[in-house]
Amino acid sequence: MKNRLKEIRAIRGISQEELADILGVSRQTISSLENGRYNPSILLAFKIAHYFGMPIEDIFIYEEEDDDGR
Amino acid sequence: MEDKIRQQKIKAFIMGGVAYLLGTILYDALGYKKSYSREIFGLIFLVIGRSLYDLYQYKKYPKIKEKEKQLEKDERLVFIRDRAAYITNNIVFAALIIIWFVSIVKGNGELSDYVSCFIAFIFVVMELVKYYLSKRI
């Protein structure tokens, strides 16, 4: 699964640390999400989408061949 | 913040080691005979030392401790812990089967009995936990 988290975060001008604090996760989790090493739970995906005020599918892009999940 | 938490964990680990050493040194200084109680004495010091150090850290840096508690629930770390536990379980299971096989080949009946019981115990606990979780999730 691809995502536009890094791009959206940069547009909003907030750091990984700040976003991590807001979402209640570690900075490393944000970093892993942005690098595509880790896919979030549906709950975290909703939290991120809610924070940025965007639909989930505008941030996370599902790809059919990506069946591994994480 | 996360770097500070990591530093504090390293400090706490070192403090635990120092407390353990202090306990064993004190045990020797008191002139007791060397036995398993020396290690137990050291462990008691370790637990007390770590508890006091954690309390001191909590009083001095309450925000860092709050963040540490919050990070315990971080889903990526929970995932890493679960995966690590799963891999460790498989490695331990494989190691036990190897030990059991070697003990059979070498004719060590007592050891193979103990290892068989332990493997059966792990297997039963694993199945019980799976059953419990399948009912809850």
N, CA and C atoms of all chains as a GROMACS GRO file, in nm:
protein
  621
    1MET      N    1   0.084  -0.120   0.000
    1MET     CA    2   0.000   0.000   0.000
    1MET      C    3   0.088   0.126   0.000
    2LYS      N    4   0.060   0.213  -0.093
    2LYS     CA    5   0.135   0.340  -0.098
    2LYS      C    6   0.061   0.445  -0.015
    3ASN      N    7   0.132   0.551   0.020
    3ASN     CA    8   0.061   0.661   0.088
    3ASN      C    9   0.127   0.796   0.056
    4ARG      N   10   0.049   0.899   0.079
    4ARG     CA   11   0.096   1.036   0.050
    4ARG      C   12   0.122   1.113   0.180
    5LEU      N   13   0.149   1.038   0.285
    5LEU     CA   14   0.162   1.100   0.418
    5LEU      C   15   0.273   1.206   0.423
    6LYS      N   16   0.389   1.170   0.368
    6LYS     CA   17   0.504   1.261   0.372
    6LYS      C   18   0.471   1.392   0.301
    7GLU      N   19   0.409   1.375   0.184
    7GLU     CA   20   0.374   1.491   0.101
    7GLU      C   21   0.271   1.580   0.174
    8ILE      N   22   0.168   1.516   0.228
    8ILE     CA   23   0.062   1.594   0.296
    8ILE      C   24   0.117   1.661   0.422
    9ARG      N   25   0.202   1.588   0.494
    9ARG     CA   26   0.261   1.644   0.616
    9ARG      C   27   0.348   1.766   0.582
   10ALA      N   28   0.421   1.754   0.472
   10ALA     CA   29   0.508   1.865   0.430
   10ALA      C   30   0.423   1.988   0.392
   11ILE      N   31   0.313   1.961   0.323
   11ILE     CA   32   0.224   2.073   0.284
   11ILE      C   33   0.170   2.143   0.408
   12ARG      N   34   0.132   2.063   0.509
   12ARG     CA   35   0.078   2.122   0.632
   12ARG      C   36   0.187   2.183   0.722
   13GLY      N   37   0.311   2.150   0.691
   13GLY     CA   38   0.423   2.208   0.765
   13GLY      C   39   0.436   2.162   0.908
   14ILE      N   40   0.411   2.033   0.931
   14ILE     CA   41   0.432   1.980   1.067
   14ILE      C   42   0.539   1.870   1.063
   15SER      N   43   0.609   1.860   1.174
   15SER     CA   44   0.718   1.762   1.181
   15SER      C   45   0.664   1.623   1.214
   16GLN      N   46   0.748   1.523   1.193
   16GLN     CA   47   0.711   1.384   1.227
   16GLN      C   48   0.680   1.374   1.376
   17GLU      N   49   0.763   1.441   1.456
   17GLU     CA   50   0.747   1.436   1.603
   17GLU      C   51   0.611   1.495   1.644
   18GLU      N   52   0.577   1.607   1.585
   18GLU     CA   53   0.449   1.672   1.618
   18GLU      C   54   0.331   1.583   1.579
   19LEU      N   55   0.339   1.527   1.458
   19LEU     CA   56   0.230   1.440   1.412
   19LEU      C   57   0.219   1.316   1.502
   20ALA      N   58   0.336   1.262   1.540
   20ALA     CA   59   0.337   1.144   1.628
   20ALA      C   60   0.269   1.176   1.761
   21ASP      N   61   0.300   1.293   1.817
   21ASP     CA   62   0.239   1.334   1.944
   21ASP      C   63   0.088   1.348   1.931
   22ILE      N   64   0.045   1.408   1.821
   22ILE     CA   65  -0.100   1.428   1.798
   22ILE      C   66  -0.172   1.294   1.786
   23LEU      N   67  -0.107   1.200   1.715
   23LEU     CA   68  -0.173   1.071   1.690
   23LEU      C   69  -0.151   0.969   1.802
   24GLY      N   70  -0.061   1.003   1.894
   24GLY     CA   71  -0.033   0.912   2.007
   24GLY      C   72   0.048   0.790   1.965
   25VAL      N   73   0.138   0.811   1.869
   25VAL     CA   74   0.227   0.702   1.827
   25VAL      C   75   0.372   0.752   1.835
   26SER      N   76   0.466   0.663   1.804
   26SER     CA   77   0.606   0.706   1.808
   26SER      C   78   0.645   0.773   1.677
   27ARG      N   79   0.753   0.852   1.683
   27ARG     CA   80   0.802   0.918   1.562
   27ARG      C   81   0.847   0.814   1.460
   28GLN      N   82   0.901   0.702   1.512
   28GLN     CA   83   0.946   0.596   1.422
   28GLN      C   84   0.830   0.536   1.343
   29THR      N   85   0.712   0.533   1.406
   29THR     CA   86   0.594   0.480   1.336
   29THR      C   87   0.560   0.569   1.218
   30ILE      N   88   0.565   0.701   1.239
   30ILE     CA   89   0.538   0.795   1.130
   30ILE      C   90   0.642   0.777   1.019
   31SER      N   91   0.768   0.765   1.061
   31SER     CA   92   0.876   0.747   0.964
   31SER      C   93   0.855   0.619   0.884
   32SER      N   94   0.820   0.510   0.953
   32SER     CA   95   0.797   0.382   0.884
   32SER      C   96   0.678   0.388   0.789
   33LEU      N   97   0.575   0.461   0.831
   33LEU     CA   98   0.457   0.478   0.744
   33LEU      C   99   0.496   0.551   0.617
   34GLU      N  100   0.573   0.659   0.635
   34GLU     CA  101   0.611   0.741   0.520
   34GLU      C  102   0.702   0.665   0.423
   35ASN      N  103   0.786   0.579   0.478
   35ASN     CA  104   0.876   0.502   0.392
   35ASN      C  105   0.810   0.377   0.334
   36GLY      N  106   0.686   0.350   0.376
   36GLY     CA  107   0.614   0.234   0.325
   36GLY      C  108   0.658   0.103   0.387
   37ARG      N  109   0.734   0.110   0.497
   37ARG     CA  110   0.780  -0.012   0.563
   37ARG      C  111   0.671  -0.073   0.650
   38TYR      N  112   0.575   0.010   0.688
   38TYR     CA  113   0.468  -0.036   0.778
   38TYR      C  114   0.334   0.019   0.731
   39ASN      N  115   0.234  -0.068   0.729
   39ASN     CA  116   0.099  -0.024   0.693
   39ASN      C  117   0.018  -0.005   0.821
   40PRO      N  118  -0.055   0.104   0.834
   40PRO     CA  119  -0.125   0.130   0.961
   40PRO      C  120  -0.249   0.043   0.978
   41SER      N  121  -0.294   0.034   1.102
   41SER     CA  122  -0.422  -0.031   1.128
   41SER      C  123  -0.531   0.061   1.073
   42ILE      N  124  -0.650   0.009   1.059
   42ILE     CA  125  -0.760   0.091   1.007
   42ILE      C  126  -0.789   0.208   1.102
   43LEU      N  127  -0.769   0.183   1.231
   43LEU     CA  128  -0.792   0.288   1.332
   43LEU      C  129  -0.694   0.404   1.315
   44LEU      N  130  -0.565   0.369   1.298
   44LEU     CA  131  -0.464   0.474   1.281
   44LEU      C  132  -0.485   0.547   1.148
   45ALA      N  133  -0.523   0.471   1.045
   45ALA     CA  134  -0.549   0.533   0.915
   45ALA      C  135  -0.664   0.634   0.927
   46PHE      N  136  -0.767   0.597   1.001
   46PHE     CA  137  -0.880   0.689   1.022
   46PHE      C  138  -0.835   0.812   1.101
   47LYS      N  139  -0.751   0.789   1.203
   47LYS     CA  140  -0.702   0.902   1.285
   47LYS      C  141  -0.625   1.000   1.198
   48ILE      N  142  -0.539   0.945   1.110
   48ILE     CA  143  -0.458   1.030   1.023
   48ILE      C  144  -0.549   1.108   0.927
   49ALA      N  145  -0.643   1.035   0.865
   49ALA     CA  146  -0.735   1.100   0.771
   49ALA      C  147  -0.818   1.207   0.840
   50HIS      N  148  -0.862   1.176   0.962
   50HIS     CA  149  -0.943   1.271   1.039
   50HIS      C  150  -0.862   1.395   1.072
   51TYR      N  151  -0.736   1.374   1.111
   51TYR     CA  152  -0.652   1.488   1.148
   51TYR      C  153  -0.631   1.581   1.028
   52PHE      N  154  -0.605   1.522   0.910
   52PHE     CA  155  -0.580   1.605   0.792
   52PHE      C  156  -0.710   1.650   0.724
   53GLY      N  157  -0.822   1.597   0.772
   53GLY     CA  158  -0.952   1.634   0.715
   53GLY      C  159  -0.969   1.589   0.571
   54MET      N  160  -0.919   1.468   0.547
   54MET     CA  161  -0.926   1.414   0.410
   54MET      C  162  -0.981   1.272   0.414
   55PRO      N  163  -1.036   1.223   0.303
   55PRO     CA  164  -1.079   1.082   0.300
   55PRO      C  165  -0.957   0.989   0.304
   56ILE      N  166  -0.972   0.872   0.364
   56ILE     CA  167  -0.860   0.777   0.377
   56ILE      C  168  -0.797   0.747   0.240
   57GLU      N  169  -0.882   0.727   0.139
   57GLU     CA  170  -0.830   0.687   0.007
   57GLU      C  171  -0.749   0.798  -0.062
   58ASP      N  172  -0.758   0.922  -0.010
   58ASP     CA  173  -0.674   1.029  -0.064
   58ASP      C  174  -0.533   1.025  -0.003
   59ILE      N  175  -0.520   0.955   0.109
   59ILE     CA  176  -0.390   0.946   0.175
   59ILE      C  177  -0.326   0.809   0.150
   60PHE      N  178  -0.406   0.704   0.164
   60PHE     CA  179  -0.354   0.568   0.146
   60PHE      C  180  -0.408   0.510   0.016
   61ILE      N  181  -0.315   0.462  -0.064
   61ILE     CA  182  -0.354   0.409  -0.197
   61ILE      C  183  -0.336   0.258  -0.198
   62TYR      N  184  -0.449   0.189  -0.207
   62TYR     CA  185  -0.445   0.042  -0.206
   62TYR      C  186  -0.397  -0.011  -0.340
   63GLU      N  187  -0.308  -0.111  -0.333
   63GLU     CA  188  -0.261  -0.175  -0.456
   63GLU      C  189  -0.293  -0.323  -0.448
   64GLU      N  190  -0.354  -0.378  -0.552
   64GLU     CA  191  -0.406  -0.515  -0.551
   64GLU      C  192  -0.300  -0.619  -0.519
   65GLU      N  193  -0.178  -0.598  -0.573
   65GLU     CA  194  -0.074  -0.701  -0.556
   65GLU      C  195  -0.015  -0.703  -0.415
   66ASP      N  196  -0.050  -0.600  -0.335
   66ASP     CA  197   0.003  -0.588  -0.200
   66ASP      C  198  -0.088  -0.663  -0.102
   67ASP      N  199  -0.067  -0.795  -0.094
   67ASP     CA  200  -0.153  -0.878  -0.009
   67ASP      C  201  -0.093  -0.904   0.127
   68ASP      N  202   0.035  -0.871   0.143
   68ASP     CA  203   0.105  -0.903   0.267
   68ASP      C  204   0.048  -0.830   0.387
   69GLY      N  205  -0.008  -0.714   0.364
   69GLY     CA  206  -0.069  -0.637   0.473
   69GLY      C  207   0.027  -0.548   0.542
   70ARG      N  208   0.146  -0.600   0.585
   70ARG     CA  209   0.244  -0.518   0.654
   70ARG      C  210   0.382  -0.534   0.593
   71MET      N  211   1.252   1.336   2.220
   71MET     CA  212   1.186   1.270   2.334
   71MET      C  213   1.214   1.119   2.335
   72GLU      N  214   1.199   1.059   2.214
   72GLU     CA  215   1.221   0.914   2.207
   72GLU      C  216   1.367   0.878   2.231
   73ASP      N  217   1.458   0.968   2.189
   73ASP     CA  218   1.600   0.945   2.215
   73ASP      C  219   1.628   0.951   2.365
   74LYS      N  220   1.560   1.045   2.433
   74LYS     CA  221   1.577   1.057   2.578
   74LYS      C  222   1.527   0.932   2.649
   75ILE      N  223   1.414   0.880   2.599
   75ILE     CA  224   1.358   0.757   2.658
   75ILE      C  225   1.459   0.642   2.643
   76ARG      N  226   1.520   0.634   2.524
   76ARG     CA  227   1.619   0.529   2.498
   76ARG      C  228   1.739   0.544   2.593
   77GLN      N  229   1.784   0.669   2.609
   77GLN     CA  230   1.897   0.695   2.699
   77GLN      C  231   1.863   0.654   2.842
   78GLN      N  232   1.740   0.686   2.883
   78GLN     CA  233   1.699   0.653   3.020
   78GLN      C  234   1.691   0.503   3.041
   79LYS      N  235   1.649   0.431   2.936
   79LYS     CA  236   1.642   0.286   2.947
   79LYS      C  237   1.781   0.226   2.964
   80ILE      N  238   1.877   0.282   2.890
   80ILE     CA  239   2.016   0.235   2.902
   80ILE      C  240   2.068   0.264   3.042
   81LYS      N  241   2.039   0.386   3.091
   81LYS     CA  242   2.083   0.423   3.226
   81LYS      C  243   2.022   0.330   3.330
   82ALA      N  244   1.892   0.300   3.313
   82ALA     CA  245   1.822   0.213   3.408
   82ALA      C  246   1.882   0.073   3.406
   83PHE      N  247   1.921   0.026   3.287
   83PHE     CA  248   1.984  -0.106   3.273
   83PHE      C  249   2.117  -0.108   3.348
   84ILE      N  250   2.197   0.000   3.328
   84ILE     CA  251   2.327   0.009   3.396
   84ILE      C  252   2.306   0.015   3.548
   85MET      N  253   2.208   0.094   3.590
   85MET     CA  254   2.177   0.105   3.734
   85MET      C  255   2.142  -0.031   3.793
   86GLY      N  256   2.066  -0.110   3.718
   86GLY     CA  257   2.029  -0.244   3.762
   86GLY      C  258   2.153  -0.331   3.782
   87GLY      N  259   2.245  -0.323   3.687
   87GLY     CA  260   2.370  -0.399   3.694
   87GLY      C  261   2.453  -0.358   3.815
   88VAL      N  262   2.461  -0.226   3.836
   88VAL     CA  263   2.537  -0.172   3.950
   88VAL      C  264   2.474  -0.218   4.082
   89ALA      N  265   2.341  -0.215   4.088
   89ALA     CA  266   2.269  -0.257   4.210
   89ALA      C  267   2.294  -0.405   4.237
   90TYR      N  268   2.292  -0.486   4.130
   90TYR     CA  269   2.318  -0.630   4.144
   90TYR      C  270   2.460  -0.653   4.200
   91LEU      N  271   2.557  -0.582   4.141
   91LEU     CA  272   2.696  -0.595   4.187
   91LEU      C  273   2.710  -0.552   4.332
   92LEU      N  274   2.644  -0.440   4.367
   92LEU     CA  275   2.649  -0.392   4.506
   92LEU      C  276   2.594  -0.497   4.602
   93GLY      N  277   2.485  -0.560   4.560
   93GLY     CA  278   2.422  -0.664   4.643
   93GLY      C  279   2.517  -0.780   4.667
   94THR      N  280   2.582  -0.826   4.560
   94THR     CA  281   2.673  -0.941   4.574
   94THR      C  282   2.798  -0.903   4.655
   95ILE      N  283   2.848  -0.778   4.632
   95ILE     CA  284   2.966  -0.732   4.708
   95ILE      C  285   2.932  -0.724   4.857
   96LEU      N  286   2.814  -0.669   4.886
   96LEU     CA  287   2.770  -0.658   5.026
   96LEU      C  288   2.755  -0.796   5.089
   97TYR      N  289   2.704  -0.890   5.011
   97TYR     CA  290   2.687  -1.027   5.058
   97TYR      C  291   2.822  -1.087   5.098
   98ASP      N  292   2.921  -1.065   5.010
   98ASP     CA  293   3.056  -1.116   5.040
   98ASP      C  294   3.116  -1.045   5.160
   99ALA      N  295   3.092  -0.913   5.168
   99ALA     CA  296   3.148  -0.832   5.278
   99ALA      C  297   3.091  -0.874   5.413
  100LEU      N  298   2.967  -0.921   5.411
  100LEU     CA  299   2.905  -0.965   5.536
  100LEU      C  300   2.958  -1.100   5.581
  101GLY      N  301   3.036  -1.165   5.492
  101GLY     CA  302   3.103  -1.289   5.528
  101GLY      C  303   3.018  -1.415   5.520
  102TYR      N  304   2.911  -1.410   5.444
  102TYR     CA  305   2.829  -1.530   5.427
  102TYR      C  306   2.900  -1.629   5.334
  103LYS      N  307   2.861  -1.757   5.348
  103LYS     CA  308   2.920  -1.858   5.258
  103LYS      C  309   2.864  -1.840   5.118
  104LYS      N  310   2.950  -1.869   5.021
  104LYS     CA  311   2.907  -1.850   4.882
  104LYS      C  312   2.808  -1.961   4.842
  105SER      N  313   2.693  -1.921   4.797
  105SER     CA  314   2.592  -2.017   4.751
  105SER      C  315   2.495  -1.944   4.660
  106TYR      N  316   2.383  -2.008   4.631
  106TYR     CA  317   2.284  -1.945   4.543
  106TYR      C  318   2.225  -1.817   4.605
  107SER      N  319   2.225  -1.812   4.738
  107SER     CA  320   2.166  -1.695   4.804
  107SER      C  321   2.242  -1.566   4.770
  108ARG      N  322   2.369  -1.582   4.730
  108ARG     CA  323   2.448  -1.464   4.688
  108ARG      C  324   2.382  -1.398   4.566
  109GLU      N  325   2.343  -1.482   4.469
  109GLU     CA  326   2.277  -1.431   4.348
  109GLU      C  327   2.138  -1.374   4.383
  110ILE      N  328   2.070  -1.444   4.474
  110ILE     CA  329   1.936  -1.396   4.515
  110ILE      C  330   1.948  -1.259   4.583
  111PHE      N  331   2.050  -1.244   4.667
  111PHE     CA  332   2.077  -1.117   4.734
  111PHE      C  333   2.100  -1.007   4.629
  112GLY      N  334   2.180  -1.042   4.528
  112GLY     CA  335   2.205  -0.947   4.420
  112GLY      C  336   2.078  -0.911   4.345
  113LEU      N  337   1.992  -1.011   4.320
  113LEU     CA  338   1.866  -0.987   4.250
  113LEU      C  339   1.772  -0.896   4.330
  114ILE      N  340   1.772  -0.918   4.463
  114ILE     CA  341   1.688  -0.832   4.549
  114ILE      C  342   1.736  -0.687   4.538
  115PHE      N  343   1.868  -0.669   4.541
  115PHE     CA  344   1.924  -0.534   4.527
  115PHE      C  345   1.889  -0.476   4.390
  116LEU      N  346   1.893  -0.562   4.289
  116LEU     CA  347   1.860  -0.516   4.152
  116LEU      C  348   1.717  -0.464   4.147
  117VAL      N  349   1.624  -0.542   4.203
  117VAL     CA  350   1.483  -0.503   4.200
  117VAL      C  351   1.461  -0.372   4.277
  118ILE      N  352   1.522  -0.365   4.398
  118ILE     CA  353   1.505  -0.243   4.480
  118ILE      C  354   1.570  -0.123   4.410
  119GLY      N  355   1.693  -0.144   4.359
  119GLY     CA  356   1.765  -0.036   4.291
  119GLY      C  357   1.690   0.016   4.170
  120ARG      N  358   1.639  -0.076   4.089
  120ARG     CA  359   1.564  -0.036   3.969
  120ARG      C  360   1.436   0.037   4.006
  121SER      N  361   1.367  -0.014   4.109
  121SER     CA  362   1.242   0.050   4.151
  121SER      C  363   1.267   0.193   4.198
  122LEU      N  364   1.372   0.209   4.280
  122LEU     CA  365   1.405   0.343   4.331
  122LEU      C  366   1.445   0.436   4.216
  123TYR      N  367   1.522   0.382   4.121
  123TYR     CA  368   1.566   0.463   4.008
  123TYR      C  369   1.446   0.504   3.921
  124ASP      N  370   1.354   0.408   3.898
  124ASP     CA  371   1.234   0.439   3.819
  124ASP      C  372   1.149   0.546   3.888
  125LEU      N  373   1.139   0.535   4.020
  125LEU     CA  374   1.062   0.633   4.098
  125LEU      C  375   1.125   0.773   4.086
  126TYR      N  376   1.258   0.775   4.097
  126TYR     CA  377   1.332   0.902   4.084
  126TYR      C  378   1.310   0.962   3.945
  127GLN      N  379   1.318   0.877   3.841
  127GLN     CA  380   1.296   0.924   3.704
  127GLN      C  381   1.154   0.978   3.685
  128TYR      N  382   1.060   0.908   3.746
  128TYR     CA  383   0.920   0.946   3.734
  128TYR      C  384   0.894   1.082   3.797
  129LYS      N  385   0.961   1.105   3.914
  129LYS     CA  386   0.945   1.234   3.984
  129LYS      C  387   1.014   1.346   3.907
  130LYS      N  388   1.133   1.314   3.851
  130LYS     CA  389   1.214   1.418   3.786
  130LYS      C  390   1.164   1.450   3.645
  131TYR      N  391   1.126   1.346   3.570
  131TYR     CA  392   1.082   1.367   3.431
  131TYR      C  393   0.944   1.305   3.409
  132PRO      N  394   0.840   1.364   3.466
  132PRO     CA  395   0.706   1.302   3.450
  132PRO      C  396   0.657   1.296   3.306
  133LYS      N  397   0.695   1.397   3.224
  133LYS     CA  398   0.650   1.399   3.084
  133LYS      C  399   0.710   1.284   3.004
  134ILE      N  400   0.838   1.259   3.031
  134ILE     CA  401   0.905   1.150   2.959
  134ILE      C  402   0.841   1.016   2.996
  135LYS      N  403   0.808   1.001   3.123
  135LYS     CA  404   0.745   0.875   3.168
  135LYS      C  405   0.606   0.860   3.106
  136GLU      N  406   0.536   0.971   3.094
  136GLU     CA  407   0.402   0.967   3.030
  136GLU      C  408   0.414   0.923   2.885
  137LYS      N  409   0.513   0.981   2.817
  137LYS     CA  410   0.537   0.947   2.677
  137LYS      C  411   0.575   0.799   2.664
  138GLU      N  412   0.656   0.752   2.759
  138GLU     CA  413   0.699   0.612   2.759
  138GLU      C  414   0.578   0.520   2.770
  139LYS      N  415   0.484   0.557   2.859
  139LYS     CA  416   0.362   0.477   2.876
  139LYS      C  417   0.279   0.478   2.749
  140GLN      N  418   0.274   0.596   2.687
  140GLN     CA  419   0.197   0.611   2.563
  140GLN      C  420   0.258   0.524   2.452
  141LEU      N  421   0.392   0.522   2.448
  141LEU     CA  422   0.460   0.445   2.344
  141LEU      C  423   0.442   0.295   2.361
  142GLU      N  424   0.413   0.251   2.482
  142GLU     CA  425   0.391   0.107   2.504
  142GLU      C  426   0.271   0.059   2.423
  143LYS      N  427   0.178   0.152   2.394
  143LYS     CA  428   0.058   0.115   2.318
  143LYS      C  429   0.075   0.143   2.169
  144ASP      N  430   0.190   0.196   2.130
  144ASP     CA  431   0.214   0.227   1.989
  144ASP      C  432   0.196   0.102   1.905
  145GLU      N  433   0.107   0.108   1.803
  145GLU     CA  434   0.070  -0.014   1.731
  145GLU      C  435   0.184  -0.081   1.657
  146ARG      N  436   0.280   0.001   1.608
  146ARG     CA  437   0.394  -0.059   1.540
  146ARG      C  438   0.482  -0.136   1.639
  147LEU      N  439   0.500  -0.080   1.758
  147LEU     CA  440   0.580  -0.150   1.859
  147LEU      C  441   0.508  -0.276   1.908
  148VAL      N  442   0.376  -0.268   1.919
  148VAL     CA  443   0.297  -0.386   1.959
  148VAL      C  444   0.312  -0.495   1.852
  149PHE      N  445   0.307  -0.454   1.724
  149PHE     CA  446   0.324  -0.548   1.614
  149PHE      C  447   0.462  -0.612   1.619
  150ILE      N  448   0.564  -0.529   1.645
  150ILE     CA  449   0.702  -0.580   1.653
  150ILE      C  450   0.716  -0.680   1.767
  151ARG      N  451   0.655  -0.644   1.883
  151ARG     CA  452   0.661  -0.735   1.999
  151ARG      C  453   0.593  -0.868   1.968
  152ASP      N  454   0.476  -0.861   1.903
  152ASP     CA  455   0.402  -0.984   1.869
  152ASP      C  456   0.482  -1.071   1.774
  153ARG      N  457   0.540  -1.006   1.671
  153ARG     CA  458   0.618  -1.082   1.573
  153ARG      C  459   0.742  -1.142   1.638
  154ALA      N  460   0.807  -1.065   1.726
  154ALA     CA  461   0.927  -1.114   1.795
  154ALA      C  462   0.892  -1.234   1.882
  155ALA      N  463   0.778  -1.226   1.952
  155ALA     CA  464   0.734  -1.336   2.038
  155ALA      C  465   0.705  -1.461   1.954
  156TYR      N  466   0.644  -1.442   1.839
  156TYR     CA  467   0.610  -1.553   1.751
  156TYR      C  468   0.736  -1.622   1.699
  157ILE      N  469   0.834  -1.540   1.655
  157ILE     CA  470   0.959  -1.596   1.602
  157ILE      C  471   1.037  -1.666   1.714
  158THR      N  472   1.042  -1.602   1.832
  158THR     CA  473   1.112  -1.662   1.946
  158THR      C  474   1.049  -1.795   1.983
  159ASN      N  475   0.916  -1.799   1.984
  159ASN     CA  476   0.845  -1.922   2.017
  159ASN      C  477   0.884  -2.035   1.921
  160ASN      N  478   0.889  -2.002   1.792
  160ASN     CA  479   0.924  -2.103   1.692
  160ASN      C  480   1.068  -2.152   1.709
  161ILE      N  481   1.158  -2.056   1.740
  161ILE     CA  482   1.299  -2.094   1.756
  161ILE      C  483   1.316  -2.184   1.879
  162VAL      N  484   1.249  -2.146   1.989
  162VAL     CA  485   1.259  -2.225   2.113
  162VAL      C  486   1.201  -2.365   2.090
  163PHE      N  487   1.090  -2.369   2.020
  163PHE     CA  488   1.023  -2.496   1.990
  163PHE      C  489   1.116  -2.587   1.907
  164ALA      N  490   1.179  -2.528   1.805
  164ALA     CA  491   1.271  -2.604   1.720
  164ALA      C  492   1.392  -2.652   1.801
  165ALA      N  493   1.444  -2.564   1.889
  165ALA     CA  494   1.560  -2.600   1.971
  165ALA      C  495   1.526  -2.716   2.064
  166LEU      N  496   1.406  -2.712   2.122
  166LEU     CA  497   1.364  -2.818   2.213
  166LEU      C  498   1.351  -2.952   2.139
  167ILE      N  499   1.299  -2.947   2.017
  167ILE     CA  500   1.285  -3.070   1.938
  167ILE      C  501   1.424  -3.127   1.905
  168ILE      N  502   1.519  -3.038   1.875
  168ILE     CA  503   1.657  -3.083   1.847
  168ILE      C  504   1.717  -3.148   1.972
  169ILE      N  505   1.698  -3.082   2.088
  169ILE     CA  506   1.750  -3.137   2.214
  169ILE      C  507   1.686  -3.274   2.242
  170TRP      N  508   1.556  -3.281   2.220
  170TRP     CA  509   1.484  -3.408   2.243
  170TRP      C  510   1.540  -3.519   2.153
  171PHE      N  511   1.563  -3.483   2.025
  171PHE     CA  512   1.614  -3.581   1.928
  171PHE      C  513   1.754  -3.627   1.968
  172VAL      N  514   1.839  -3.532   2.006
  172VAL     CA  515   1.978  -3.564   2.045
  172VAL      C  516   1.977  -3.652   2.170
  173SER      N  517   1.889  -3.618   2.265
  173SER     CA  518   1.882  -3.697   2.389
  173SER      C  519   1.835  -3.840   2.361
  174ILE      N  520   1.748  -3.858   2.263
  174ILE     CA  521   1.701  -3.992   2.225
  174ILE      C  522   1.816  -4.072   2.164
  175VAL      N  523   1.889  -4.002   2.072
  175VAL     CA  524   2.002  -4.068   2.003
  175VAL      C  525   2.111  -4.107   2.103
  176LYS      N  526   2.138  -4.017   2.199
  176LYS     CA  527   2.244  -4.043   2.298
  176LYS      C  528   2.197  -4.134   2.411
  177GLY      N  529   2.071  -4.166   2.410
  177GLY     CA  530   2.018  -4.258   2.511
  177GLY      C  531   1.998  -4.198   2.648
  178ASN      N  532   1.983  -4.066   2.653
  178ASN     CA  533   1.959  -4.000   2.782
  178ASN      C  534   1.807  -3.994   2.808
  179GLY      N  535   1.756  -4.100   2.866
  179GLY     CA  536   1.612  -4.115   2.885
  179GLY      C  537   1.550  -4.008   2.972
  180GLU      N  538   1.622  -3.972   3.082
  180GLU     CA  539   1.568  -3.874   3.176
  180GLU      C  540   1.548  -3.737   3.108
  181LEU      N  541   1.654  -3.695   3.035
  181LEU     CA  542   1.648  -3.564   2.966
  181LEU      C  543   1.536  -3.563   2.861
  182SER      N  544   1.527  -3.673   2.785
  182SER     CA  545   1.424  -3.678   2.679
  182SER      C  546   1.284  -3.673   2.741
  183ASP      N  547   1.268  -3.734   2.860
  183ASP     CA  548   1.138  -3.728   2.929
  183ASP      C  549   1.103  -3.584   2.968
  184TYR      N  550   1.203  -3.516   3.027
  184TYR     CA  551   1.180  -3.376   3.070
  184TYR      C  552   1.146  -3.288   2.948
  185VAL      N  553   1.227  -3.305   2.842
  185VAL     CA  554   1.206  -3.222   2.723
  185VAL      C  555   1.070  -3.253   2.660
  186SER      N  556   1.032  -3.382   2.657
  186SER     CA  557   0.900  -3.420   2.602
  186SER      C  558   0.789  -3.351   2.679
  187CYS      N  559   0.801  -3.354   2.813
  187CYS     CA  560   0.699  -3.289   2.897
  187CYS      C  561   0.693  -3.140   2.868
  188PHE      N  562   0.811  -3.078   2.853
  188PHE     CA  563   0.816  -2.935   2.829
  188PHE      C  564   0.754  -2.900   2.693
  189ILE      N  565   0.785  -2.982   2.591
  189ILE     CA  566   0.728  -2.958   2.458
  189ILE      C  567   0.576  -2.972   2.465
  190ALA      N  568   0.529  -3.077   2.534
  190ALA     CA  569   0.384  -3.098   2.547
  190ALA      C  570   0.319  -2.981   2.620
  191PHE      N  571   0.387  -2.931   2.726
  191PHE     CA  572   0.336  -2.817   2.802
  191PHE      C  573   0.322  -2.694   2.713
  192ILE      N  574   0.428  -2.665   2.636
  192ILE     CA  575   0.424  -2.548   2.546
  192ILE      C  576   0.311  -2.563   2.445
  193PHE      N  577   0.299  -2.685   2.390
  193PHE     CA  578   0.196  -2.711   2.289
  193PHE      C  579   0.056  -2.689   2.347
  194VAL      N  580   0.033  -2.743   2.468
  194VAL     CA  581  -0.099  -2.729   2.532
  194VAL      C  582  -0.129  -2.582   2.562
  195VAL      N  583  -0.030  -2.510   2.618
  195VAL     CA  584  -0.050  -2.368   2.650
  195VAL      C  585  -0.081  -2.289   2.524
  196MET      N  586  -0.007  -2.320   2.415
  196MET     CA  587  -0.026  -2.248   2.289
  196MET      C  588  -0.169  -2.270   2.236
  197GLU      N  589  -0.213  -2.396   2.242
  197GLU     CA  590  -0.349  -2.426   2.193
  197GLU      C  591  -0.455  -2.359   2.280
  198LEU      N  592  -0.432  -2.358   2.413
  198LEU     CA  593  -0.528  -2.294   2.504
  198LEU      C  594  -0.538  -2.144   2.477
  199VAL      N  595  -0.421  -2.080   2.456
  199VAL     CA  596  -0.419  -1.936   2.428
  199VAL      C  597  -0.488  -1.909   2.295
  200LYS      N  598  -0.463  -1.994   2.195
  200LYS     CA  599  -0.529  -1.977   2.064
  200LYS      C  600  -0.680  -1.989   2.078
  201TYR      N  601  -0.723  -2.087   2.157
  201TYR     CA  602  -0.867  -2.107   2.179
  201TYR      C  603  -0.928  -1.985   2.248
  202TYR      N  604  -0.858  -1.936   2.353
  202TYR     CA  605  -0.905  -1.820   2.429
  202TYR      C  606  -0.916  -1.697   2.338
  203LEU      N  607  -0.811  -1.675   2.257
  203LEU     CA  608  -0.811  -1.558   2.168
  203LEU      C  609  -0.917  -1.569   2.059
  204SER      N  610  -0.939  -1.692   2.009
  204SER     CA  611  -1.040  -1.710   1.903
  204SER      C  612  -1.180  -1.680   1.956
  205LYS      N  613  -1.199  -1.700   2.087
  205LYS     CA  614  -1.329  -1.668   2.147
  205LYS      C  615  -1.346  -1.517   2.168
  206ARG      N  616  -1.231  -1.451   2.194
  206ARG     CA  617  -1.236  -1.307   2.224
  206ARG      C  618  -1.233  -1.219   2.100
  207ILE      N  619  -1.161  -1.266   1.996
  207ILE     CA  620  -1.145  -1.181   1.877
  207ILE      C  621  -1.240  -1.227   1.767
   0.00000   0.00000   0.00000
